[in-house]
Amino acid sequence: MSESQHYIDERAPLLSQPSPTVETNKRVANLLSVTTQAGVVLFVVLVWSVLLTTPWSLFSYHPASMTVLVVGATEGMSDKTGGIIPTYTAPEKKKGLRRHAFLQALAYTSAILGFTAITHNKALHDKPHITSVHAHFGVFTFSFLFIQLLFGIVIAYAPSVVGGTPQAKSLWKYHRISGYVLLVLIWATAQLGAHAEFMVDNFPKPKLLWLYWVSLVLVSIGIAKRTDVSKWGVKRQRS
């Protein structure tokens, strides 16, 4: 062995370097995280492009609040998929849980504000309630969100209600699965709302309405590709 080779070996790190596979996985995870964020930001920008170019009214609080719902629910689910803030140690898991709980509470509060705004607005103008597909989806999603929130609070902060911590932990996978179902409902409702008459008629650039679908595709790819189905109790089959 040459002197130069010996010199390099003596100064080699004691801990092994991350394997190329690990580094590749990290880069892919980061890319998918950016994909999700891009989809969320695009959706918010598109909705607010309407709100900022039309006179503000009581109705405006409905789409404004619902964009906060979309952001909170999506970011909260992104945390739990492990793409944005992976949690490994107990302190990290507690921090991740607090952030998840905050985002979901923000989402539900925003949903209440949005639901109240549209209900009161229709009452003021003597218009019938829940007549569109968007409205029916909205009511169902709002109810689902409430149940999901209670489910999460019980198993995270009041496990004695379901028989104790072990029993509560066994229910996490169901909370996780129903969370994905809820996210699908939220985005479906949001897309229906974005294509409602008011939003379409007042969209600044009608030819760019297709960007709403781009936002949905970006979020779907980002979330789906980072979803760990093993946490649902489903084992991946190895090829």
Protein Blocks (a to p, Z undefined) as FASTA:
>chain_A
ZZklmmmmmmpcfbdcddfklmmmmmmmmmmmmmmmmmmmmmmmmmmmmmmmcccdfklm
mmmmmmmmmmmmmmmmmmmnommmccfblmlmmmmmmmmmmmmmmmmmmmmmmmmmmmmm
mmmnopaehkbfklmmmmmmmmmmmmmmmmmmmmmmmmmlnopjklmmmmmmmmmmmmmm
mmmmmmmmmmmmmmgmklmmmgmblmlmmmmmmmmmmmmmmmmmmpcfklnopacddZZ
